[in-house]
Amino acid sequence: MKPSRNFAFAAALTCSAGLTFAQSGDPLAFHSNRKATENTLTFLDGKTVKYRAYENLYYVANVVDSAYQYLNVYVPESAWATTSKAPMFLRTYVGGYFSSKAQAPSNTDASGRALREGYVLVIPGARGWNAKVTKNGSTVFPGKAPAGIVDLKAAVRYLRHNDAAMPGDAERIVTDGTSAGGAMSALLGATGNHPAYEPYLTALGAAKARDDVFAAVAFCPIIDLEHADLAYEWLYGGTNSGPRNLSSAQAAVSNELAALFPAYQASLGLKTPDGTPLTADNYRDYLKSFLVKSAQAARNAGFDIPANTGVKLNSGFRGSPGEFVLDVDLDAYLAYLVGKTPLKAPPAFDKLGVLGPDATPENQVFGDETGKAANYTEFSLRKATGDASATVDKALRDRVFRMNPMNFIGDPRATTTKNWYIRHGAADRDTGFQIPVNLYTKLVNQGYAVDFALPWNRGHSGDYNLDEVFAWIGDVLKTPKK
C-alpha cells in the first residue's frame, strides 16, 4: 500500500530525494488519538482475528524516499482493552536486497500468526538497491548499502521513541525475516546501538532512541557476503567435474576461491562445543553433526530418507521402526543437493565482470547512487579489472562491513540480543552451509542462546513450522527484559 500524502505532521510529500517534513513540534510523534481502520484477517482454518491498522507512519524526519521509509502497525483485538502492553513482532519483507514496501498482514506467514498470538505487528518498509528518486533533476539510487539496515534501525527507534503513546511494548521487539530479510533480522539482532550507523541515522533525522531488539528470528540469512564466495566453492568444489559440470574457466575460479577459505575460517577463531578450534580441517565433521541431527529429526517425524542422500542408518533395511542415523557421507549428500537444485556458478555472489558481465543483487546493493553495480571483494575486483593489485576503496569496505552481523557479535559497543532463532534448510544451496553455521557458532561462543537447525529437505524459504517458531518466542518472552 502506498502511503497517504495527508499526514499529521507532513505539509506536503513528494518522491524526490532529500524530502523533509514541515515540522511543528516533534515530527516523529505518534498521536494516540490517530484514527485507525478496523479489519478482520481470516485464516485457512476459518478462524479470524480482528485488528486495528495504523498505517503510513514515516519513521524518519528527513525522508529520502517516501515510497519505502514508513511503517504499518496492526493491533489485534486482544490488545485493544488491556493495560499490559503486548510484545511487538517486526516482520521485514526485504528479499534479494531489493526495496521493500510496508505490507499488510498475511494469513499464510508469521505476520498473521503474530496477530493471532496477540502481538502487535509492525511491518516496516525499507530502501533497497533498486530504489530510485529524483534529485536535482537527475535519477539517483539512494537504497545502496547500508540503507536497508539503517532504515530498519530507524523504524525500531521510532517505535521506542513512541513507546508511551503507541500500542505494544518496544522493549519486547521480536524481528523476523527471510533470505536478505533474514540478514536484516540478524543485523538488527547483532548491531543494536552500534555507533557505526549513527551518521546515517542522524542524516535521516531518526529518533534519538535505542535500536536494539529483544529477539531475532532469521530464516536462511544471506550474510557474510564478503566471504560467501570462498565458503561456497570450498563446500561444493568436489562436485565441479561431476553433477555441477563447470567449464574449465569456472573450475579455475572455483578452485582459487576455495583455496582462500581455510585462512578465513581460521581467522574467525571459532570453537566447537568441546573447545576445539573450528578450522577447515575439521569443518566437514562439524557440518555433518548438524546434518545428522536434521536427518534424525526427519526420521523421528516419519519422513523417508532417500538412499542417494548419503545418510547411513543403523537398520538393515530403510523405513524400519527405530532407525537411527549413524552418519552422513558428505560428498554423496552434496552431490544429491546439486542434482536436486543446480548450484550458482562461480563466483556465486561477487560475480560482476569475473566470467561475464552479469551483476548479482549483491553487486547491485554495493553499487553507487548512479545505479552502477560494483565489485566488493578484492578477488573479484582483480579478476574483473585484470589488475592484480586493485583494492576495494575504504568507503566501500566500510559499507560492506556494516552489512555483516559477524563483524559486530562480541563488539562491546553493540547491544546484541541474547535470544536467537536461526534456520537454514538442509536443501538450501543459496549460500554455503558454513555461513549460517558460523553465525550460530560465533553467537554460542559469545554466550548467547541460539535455537539453530538445518531442517531436512527444506530449500530456500522462511516462516515455516510456525508452531515451533511461536512456541520459542513465547518461551523467550518469559525471560526478563534486561
N, C-alpha and C positions, 0 to 999 in steps of 0.2 A: 504494500500500500504506500503510495507516495504521500509524504507529509503535507498537512494543510498549510496554506500560506497565511492563515489568520490565526494568530497565536499570541498568548497573553503579553509576552514581552518582546515581540518582534514587530517592528513597524512595517517592514517590507522585506521579503525574501526573494532572492534570485539565485540561480545556479551558477553564479560566477565566483571565481576564486577570491579569497580574502574577505568574504562576507562577514560583517559584524552586525550585532543586534543594536538597534536604537534602544538604549537602556534607560530605565528608571528604577532605581533600587537594585536588587540582586537579579542579574539576568539569568541566573540558573536556579531560581527558586521554583519549587513545585508548590502550586497553590492547592491547599487541601479542599477548597470548595470548587475545584475544577470539575466541570461536568464530565461524567463518564457515560459510555454507552454500555448497555447490558445485552449479553449474548448467551447462547447455550451451545456447548460442544457435545455432540453425540458420538459415543464410541462404538466400535464394531460389535460389542456385546449388547448394545442397546441402552446402556447406562448413559446418563447425562451429567454434566456439571454446568451450573450457571456461573458466569463470571462478569466482572466489570472491566472495561477496557479504557485505559488512559494511553492514548496514542500520540505519536508525533512530538515527543518530548526531546528537544535539542539538548544535548549534553555538554556542549561547549559554547562559550560566548562568542568566539571568533570562528564561525562556521566557514569551512573551506569548500565543502561540497554538501549542499543541503539534501541531496538525494540519498545520502547514507548516514550522516552524522546525527542520528536521532535514535531514540529507543521507544519501545512499546512496553507497557506494564499491564498485566492481566491478573486480577484479584478474584480468586474463587469465592463462591458464596459462603463457604465455611469460615472465611477470614473477614467477612463484612462486619459482623457484630461482636467480635471478640476483643477483649482488652489486650490479650497477648499477641505479639506480632509474629506472623508466620515466617519461616525461612524463605529466602529468595533463591529461585532457580534461574540462572542466567544461561540461556541457550544461544550459542552463536551458530549461524548458518554459513560461516566462511567455508569455502571449498576451492581448491586449486589456486589459492591466494587471489582469487577474484574479489571484487567488491561484493558486499552482502547487504541487502536491504533488511530492515526490521520486518519480520513476518508476523502473521497471526498464529495462534495455537493450532497444532495439528493433532488429529485423533490417532495418528499412526506412529508417533515418535515420543521422545521424552518430554516435549513441551506440553502436550496434552496430559501425559501421565503426571507431570508435576502439578498441574491444576487439580487433577483427580486426587492427588495426595494431600491437597490443601496448601500447597506452597504458592507464594506469589511468583508469577512467571515474568521474567524480564527477557525481552528479545531485542538486542541492540543491532543496529546496522553498523557497518564499518567499511572504510575505503579499502580497495584492493588495487592491483596493478592496472586494471582496465578503467578505473575512474577517470573521467575527463571533465574539465571545466574550462571556461573561457577566462583568460587573464590578459588584460591589456590588448584585447583583440586577437590573441593567439590561443590555440588549444594547448593546454598543459595537462599532465597526468600526475595529480597530487597524491595518488594512492600507493606509491612505491614504498618499499620497506624503509622504516618500521611503522608506516602509517596505520596498518591494521591493528597491531597490538596497542599502539598509542591511543587509537580511538576507543578500543575496548577498556583500556585503563581509565580513560576519561569518563566512560559510561559508569564504571564502578565508583569513581569519585563523585559523580552526580548522585548516585544512589546514597552514598554515605553522607554527602553534603545535605541531602534532604531527608535523612533518616527519621527525624522527628515528625515531619509532615506527611511522609508517604506511607502507604501500606507496606508491610514487610519489614524484616529485620536485616539491615545492611551489615550487621556483624555475623550474619549466617548466610553468606552468599556461596552457593554451590555452582560452579561453572561446568558446562558440558559442550563438547564439540567433536567433530569427526574429521579426520584427514588433516588438511590445513587448519580446519577448525579445532581439531584435536591438538595441533601445535599451539593455537591461540589459547586454548584452555590450559595447556601445560605452562605456557608463558605467564598467564595470569597467576597460576599457582606458584610459580617459581620466583617471580620477579617483583613481588609486592613492594612498593615504596622505594624501589631502587633509584638512585639519583641519575642513572644513565638516561632515563626517559624524561627527566624533568624539563629540559629545554624545549622538547616537543610539546609537552603538556602546557607549559607556560605560554608558548606561542599560540596555542589554540584557545587560551582562556579557559582551561579546565578548572574545575573546582579545586580549591585548596583543601584537599581532604586525602585520606589514605586510599590506596588502591589495592591493598592485599585482600585475599578472599579466604573463605573458611575451608573450602574443599574443592578439588579439581577432578572432574571426570574427563578422561581423554581416550577417545577411540582412535586407533591407528594413527597416532600423531606423526606427521611428516616433519621431523625436526632434524637438527644437526646437519643442515644442508651442506655445509662446507666440507663435511666428511662422508656424506651419504654415498658418494660415488665409490670411494675406497671400500666401504663396507659391502656394497652391492657386488662389486666384482670379486672381492675376496671370497664371499659366500658362494656365489653362483659360477665362479670361474671353471669349476670342474665339469660344467655342462656345456662349455663353449663349443667343443667339437662334436658334441652329441646332440641332445634334443634342442639346445639353443641355436646351434647351427650358425655361428658367426662367420663373417668373412675374415680373411687374414688380417685386414686392416683393423677391423673391430676387435679381433682377438688380441692384437698387439696392444691396443689401447686398454683393453680389459686387463691384460697381464701387468701393464705398467701401473695401473691404478691399484690392483690387488697387492702389488709389492709394497705399496705405501701404507697399507692398513696396519701391519704389526707394530710399526713405530707409533702410529696414532693411538692404537689401543693401549699400548704400554704407557703412553703419556698421560692417560686418564687416571692412572693409579687406583683403579677399582679392585675390589677384593670379592671373592666368592664367600658364601656363608661361613666357611671354616677358616677364613682369614688368608687364604691363598691368593696371591696376586692374579688378577684376571688378565691374561695375555692371549695373543693369537695362538700360542702353543696349547692352551687348554680350553680355548673358547668353544670348540666344536662339542666337547663333552658337556660343557656348561649349557650350551644351547639345547643339546639333546635332553638334558634333565627337564626342561620346560616342555619339550615335545612329548616326552614320556608321560608327564602328568596330564597333558592335553589328551593324548590318546586313551589313557586310562579313564579319564572323566567321560570320554565319549563311550567307551565300552560299558562303564557303570550305568550310563543312561540308556543302554540298549542299542547304540548305533554300531553298524558294521564298520570294520576297518579293512579296506581293500588290501589284498596281498601285495600289490605293487607299490605300496607306500613305504615299504622297508620296515614296518613295525613288526617286532618279534614278540610273539605271545608264548605263554608257558604251557598251553594245552597242545595236545596232539592234533586237534582239528579246530578250525576257526568257528566262532559262533557258539562254543560250548559254554555252559554256565561257569562262572568263576574265573574267566580268563584274566590273566594278569600280564600287563605289558612289561616285558623284560628289558627291551632296548629298542632303539631306532637306528637303522642303517642310514646315516645322514646323507650319504651320496645318493642312495636309492630314493630317499624322501625328496631331496631337491630335484632329482630327475623327474619324479612324479609331479611335482609342482610345475616344473617347466612344461611338461606335457599337458598339464591341465589348463594353464594360463600362460601364454607367451610372455617372456621377460621383456623389460625395457632394453633397448640397445645401448651400448656404452657410448659416452657417459650417460647414465640414467637421469642426471639432474642438471649438471652444468654442461649442457650439450652444445651450446651455440658455437658454430664455426669449427668444431673439432673434426667431425667427419661429414659435415654438411651444414647448411645454413639454418636449419630449424632451431627455434628457441623454445625452451620449456617454460612453464609458468614461473619456475624459479628464476630463470634468466630474466623474465619479464619483471618480476617483483623487485629484483635488484637493479633494474634499469634506471633511467633518469626521467626527469619531468618532461622531456621532449617525446617520451614514448619509446625511446631506443632501448632495446634489451642489452644486457651486459653479462660478460663472464665474471664470476665472483670467486673463483678459485684460481690459484696460480697455475695449477696443472692445465686446466682448460684454456686459460688466457694464453699461455705459452704455445699450446698446440694451435689455437685459433689464429694467433698472430705470426707464428713462426719465429718469435723472439724468445730465445731460451733464457733471457734474463728479465723478462717482463714481470712486473709485480702489480698486484691489486692495490690501488691507491688507498690511503689511510681512511678517507671518508667512507668509501665503500666497505672496507674491512670493519669499520665501526658499525655500520648499518647491519652487516651480516652478523656481527657479534650480538646485537640487540634482538635478533630473531631466533636465538638458540637458548632454550632454557638450561641446557647443560652448563652454560657459562656462568649461571647465577646461583645454582644449587651449592650451598656451602659458603657463599659470599655473605659475610656478616651484615652488609648493608642492605640485603634483601630480606623481606619478611616472607618466607616461604611457608606455604600451608603445610600442616602436619598430615593432612588427610588426602590420599591419592587412590583413585580407581583407574587403572590403565588396562586397556585391552587392545591386542593386535592379533588379527586372525591368523591361525596356523596355515592358512592357504592364501595369505595376503602377501603378494610379491611386489607391492608398490614401493617399498623400501626394504633394505636388508633387516633381518630379524635383530641384528646387533643394535640397531638404533633404539627401538623400544626397550630391549633388554638392558642396554647400557643406562638408559634413563631410569629404569626400575632399580638397577644395581647402585647407581650413584645416590639415589634417594635413600635407599636402605642403608648404604654405607654412612650416610649423614644422620641416620637415626629416625627417619620419617616412616610413618606407617603406610604401606603400599599394598593394595589388593591388585595383583597382577596375574594375567594369564594370557596364553595363546590359544583361544578357543578352536577346537578341532574343526577342520573343513570350512572355516569361516574366511571369506575373502575380505576385500577392502570395503568395510561398511561400519556403521555405528548404530547406536541406540537399539541394540538387540538385548534380549534377556532382561527386559526392564524390571521384572520382578526382583531379580538379583541386584540390579543397579539401585533400585529404590530401597531395598532392604539394607544395603550397605549405607546409603545416605541416612536412613533412619537411625542406624547404629551410631554413625559418627556424630550425628546431631545431638546425641545424648551426652557427648563429651563437653567439658566446659569450653566457653568461648575463648578463653585465654589460657 
